[in-house]
Amino acid sequence: MNIDKIKQKILEKISEEELAKEIDSIIQEHGGLIGEDAAINTIARDIGINIEEEYDEEECKFLIKDISEGQSNVEITAKIIDMTDLREFNKKDGTTGTVRSIVIADNTGSIRLTLWNDKANIVDNLEIRDVIEITGAFSRQWNNRIELNSGSDTKIEKIEIGDYDESMYPIVKDYYKIGELQANNPATIKGEITICYAVREFPKRNGETGRVKSFILKDETGTIRGTLWDDNTEINLNKGDIVEVKGMVKEGFREGLDINVNNIKIIGKAEVEEIEAKDETIENLPNCNGEIVNVKGRIINISNPKTVNFGDRDVEVQEITITDSTGTIGVAFWGNAMNKIKEASIKEGDGVKITNCKVKTYENYEGKIIASLSAQYGTEIIKDETVGAPEYSENIIKIKDIFSLDEEKRNDISVIGKVSDLYDLRTFERRNGSTGKVRSLMLEDETGKIRLTLWDSDAELEIKEGDVIKVVRGYVKENGDYYDLNIGRIGKLIINPEGISVDIKTSRKFIKELQEEDTTEIRGAVVDYRKQNLVLYLCPNCNKRVALVEGVYDCEECGEVSPKELITATITVDDGTSNISCKLYGSAVAKLTNTPLNELKDANLDILENILGSEFVFSGLAKTGYNDLEFSVRNVKSVDLDKEIELLKEL
């Protein structure tokens, strides 16, 4: 490569002084890992100079960035930046094979080359920092990354110093500063441990249990997260230890860089005073952020396992809620730590001591410090009836009483009811791109009805109409005209609990009997419908109706928008005692017309014309519209004559 020619082309566009400043800036930006010639190449590319025209023919080979899956006869020149020892393995035919790998790099990236059997010895006389020419390799994808493998024709030749351009390859160091690290390169670093996290267990694909432990390492140039796996998690690390770490640098899950640790050596041990976890009352936990504590209390709830999505992974969690004489708190058991709950054979009402819990605190919207606890690797659940806590008793309330509770008490509700209506399971896309699931049902006792919304794994439970559902420690929130009952992280749902039944008389009413705020069902025939489009276009920001003006949807509040679509229909229902206007949305319209939602978007009003005179059972809420009482429909069912006979007897 004629670096002088490239430099002259650059100087046609910028001054020598500017060039010198840019070269210094780029070298500093890369932590001194590239030289002046490589910096000149970078500047040339940035200002639009085609440096490929300036390469000599013998230099125009593969660059690492050009390698993709499935390529054969790969020829590439690169520098060795890491090399493993030769190791043996057992082949399927019972013979012994050999394998070793090297990591090679140029200024466009790095890649691993795995050498098998007789090819494993062709690097015996090579060392890290040697520049080599590889021919006859092939590429494949392995563990979500592209790597090179040796074939029968693979050859490696060392290029002597002076026969290659050093600026095309990264500078290899024995030790790197954290600020010099680049993703996908091996490195050895030294630093001080500032945070050391507890060991976590997780299920491997092969059914075994894996272990992982992380720590934060710092030097004078920055910080990085280090990760230890399986047997390496047993290495005793403490805050303040000075360590030497060797591993592969990669992009972090959230931001910055991580290093997967292959080897760690403690070169300076911190003086660490052995501290036992101290017993704490629940009341004092907000003052213990970051500490490891033991707590005693009586179990008032053991939640069902829940799946929590973190964007890069799904993790299960189960929570125990305990109370003592000073307060109430939940202890979260993540992943395989949930086995500790099963192994302890505990139930609601038991007194327990839970050891070695990590305290985390946060400030709520009122400025109050709230504490939570997470089980750690060494956490134990020990039955202990010496706890200073009141005896356990369930506080089951009636559905009608939910609506008169103050906001704080709506966050901890236990209720029993029978499933009267069951809605279809729906999927949706979360903001992070993952798929969620949701399903709703109507829960009814002898005092009223409420909608119960189930998410993800709870939404997939086998539930049918008529099942008795016990909701423990759920919460209620307002949703438009309705209240929704939800099961949060600490709540749980029990289907057909033993020894519990719900005797419900029908909540059916004649239309003439309806009063405002009645949550009930009516039966009647469709006698008319409003002549309006089945699709309502709403502003995605303020939820107001938008108008189509010259091919553009316009919101009077937000201006031009891409509207969201809502399927809607308004019908008139008559049951012989009176008639009422009924409003239906989404799935309710689909059930009424027996038409999938995606087909309703293109349907015309004939679809409502075809159901005139048909009878249905409508569940919903009576409320005052513009002038008269109207019925907001939540569910639609066909008429079941056997059930109707029984209901008419009650009416």
Helices and strands as residue ranges (DSSP letters): H 3-11, H 16-29, H 36-46, G 51-54, G 57-59, G 64-66, E 74-83, E 87-90, E 96-106, E 109-116, G 117-121, E 131-142, E 145-149, E 155-159, G 166-168, G 178-180, E 186-196, E 200-203, E 209-219, E 222-229, G 230-234, E 242-251, E 257-268, E 278-280, G 282-287, E 292-302, E 306-309, E 314-323, E 328-334, G 335-338, H 339-344, E 351-363, E 369-375, E 381-383, H 399-402, G 409-411, E 413-422, E 426-429, E 435-445, E 448-455, G 456-460, E 468-479, E 482-486, E 492-495, G 511-513, E 519-529, E 535-538, E 547-549, E 552-555, E 559-560, E 564-574, E 579-585, H 587-593, H 597-600, H 606-609, E 615-624, E 629-638, H 641-650
